[in-house]
């Protein structure tokens, strides 16, 4: 299941017949498990424990406290995820500097490559231009420093997704993902393995980006290796956070929050998380048939059963009244997440709003197309036509010109 990269483009939407991995390998050393040294992973952050510190935040959109069979109350996935939101927001509050102070270090040699750091960023930009045209267009309004940093994050996310969703996915093992996570630790410690890693290493040294969302995305890839069913939405929510919600947490420190915004930092990050979840839920609903052909069902099993449906109905591709009713509820949930996301987009810095609004507007329209196909997402792929995109993008741009609200609308 492809991730919803940087709020703007789904990997399922871009294909020119050439593997992304083949493209980035040219002229670069890429991940070679036999050559990469075996490092011990840092202990992962315990996200399930600890005291809840959300200042009374309500979880009305997603889920409530869960109860075990014995009646013991436990934290939901959404609440655990919010711990990472708080962590990233606190880091931004401590370290975020003004745009004028953010400069890319010039001419730093990259290990294993004759190029320099500026060339590494240029290569990331070329990859974005080739595989994510709409996204790349949106970044043109950003400052050069922010644009290069977003390119670097995009490329890392795509490389990570290709490990389990690319042409060599059948050869990827949990051990390979462990080595990829060790390599991530090196990137954050200033020890890049190749030129593309070098661009990301420089990015995370210049911007207040936390490593945890990157680790979580790798964890989402691990889930794809060991899991093909999700018993309820709480499980699915955690998966969506790992593979897509994390992208918002990675990119908001780069995009920046408008200086005039009155919203809390935490609430802006929460909106970014919601947009990633919304985009990934949209991917899931669009790709039901494609995933079924790979033996995967990314839908809550308990809700399928409640609707009188089973995996067999999905594998058979039957569009029945039961399926239509089920899909309406799933689409309604995805739109709720889009609604939550809208509250935060306006609070971003002015130069960063357009690509995010473009993602939100275009992805919402995919849900409309599923409805227009009479909920047949087994044999018909819902997509937004070029003509509809041409109409939608000016709307997104107009929305990006709206300044932050003067009231603290996002305060939790």
Buried (B, 14 or more C-beta within 10 A) or exposed (E): BBBBBBBBBBBBBBEEEEBBBEBBEEEBBBBEBEEBEEBEEBEEBEBEEEEEEBEEBEEEBBBEEBEEEEEEEEBBBBBBBBBBBBBBBBBBEEEBEEBEEBEBEEEBEBEBBEBBBBBBBBBBBBBBBBBBEBBBBBBEBBBEBBBBBBBBBBBBBBBBBBBBBBEEBEEBEEEBBBBBBBBBBBBBEEBBBBBBBBBBBBBBEBBBBBBBBBBBBBBBBBBBBEEBBBEBBBBBBBBBBBBBBBBBBBBBBBBBBBEEBBBBBBBBBBBBBBBBBBBBBBBBBBBBBBBBEEEBBBBBBBBBEEBEBEBEBBBEBEBEEBBBEBBEEBBEBBBBBBEBBBBBBBBBBBBBBBBBBBBBBBBBBBBBBBEEBEBBBBEBBBBBEEEBBEEBBEEBBEBBEEEBBEEEBBEB
